[in-house]
Amino acid sequence: MEILLSNIGKKFRTEWIFRGIDYHFEESKSYAITGHNGSGKSTLLRVITGMMPANEGKVIFQNQGTELGNDETYKRISFAAPYLELIEEFTLQEILDFHINFKPLLDGVKKDDFFELVYLTREKTKQLKQFSSGMKQRLKLGLSFFTESDVIFLDEPTTNLDETGIQWYIDQVSKLKKSKLVIISSNDKREYQFCDEILDVTAFK
């Protein structure tokens, strides 16, 4: 899987956030989208995923040279961000069941394995509204890490995590980047220090 950005631009009202981005995200490599707060790095990530439309240009997902449609692209990507909403009334078991109706767990990973991998085994019958912000973020990352996908998008992934959680994130994403395309939006070097390439969004103002 690879992603091509062709002359991508995004503006709010009359102000361009970024413009003229041509870039090639290659298979099985890891990338960091960097920039100061408010520079547009999270906006660019959402444009690439299709969560937000670009004002100009095109985002192309390709598999072995064949362009993929939106329905096929959706099946191949995972996304995690601290601002993504969870269904607070669901228990951890229920949210996992809901999630895997759309995307299965990685081959060899069972439900009980998932709870252990995100260190939430004791909380599997609790409603998410009882979770701390760090537990919720670990769950969001886990749903991205441990379900089937070719591309993982992460926006400020260690937000709300303590030092133990940050190390868990680094360990997990370092393993996954060997087999998946990983794209991270961040201005915290700990979150992307292992990345192969850096795309500074401020270069496209």
HELIX and SHEET records of a PDB file:
HELIX    1   1 LYS A   41  THR A   49  1                                   9    
HELIX    2   2 ASN A   70  ARG A   76  1                                   7    
HELIX    3   3 LEU A   92  ILE A  100  1                                   9    
HELIX    4   4 LYS A  111  LEU A  117  1                                   7    
HELIX    5   5 THR A  121  GLU A  123  5                                   3    
HELIX    6   6 LEU A  128  GLN A  130  5                                   3    
HELIX    7   7 SER A  133  PHE A  145  1                                  13    
HELIX    8   8 GLU A  163  LEU A  176  1                                  14    
HELIX    9   9 LYS A  189  TYR A  192  1                                   4    
HELIX   10  10 VAL A  201  PHE A  204  5                                   4    
SHEET    1   A 4 GLU A  15  PHE A  25  0                                        
SHEET    2   A 4 GLU A   2  PHE A  12 -1                                        
SHEET    3   A 4 GLU A  56  ASN A  63 -1                                        
SHEET    4   A 4 THR A  66  GLU A  67 -1                                        
SHEET    1   B 5 ILE A  77  ALA A  80  0                                        
SHEET    2   B 5 VAL A 151  ASP A 155  1                                        
SHEET    3   B 5 LEU A 181  SER A 185  1                                        
SHEET    4   B 5 SER A  30  THR A  34  1                                        
SHEET    5   B 5 GLU A 197  ASP A 200  1                                        
END                                                                             
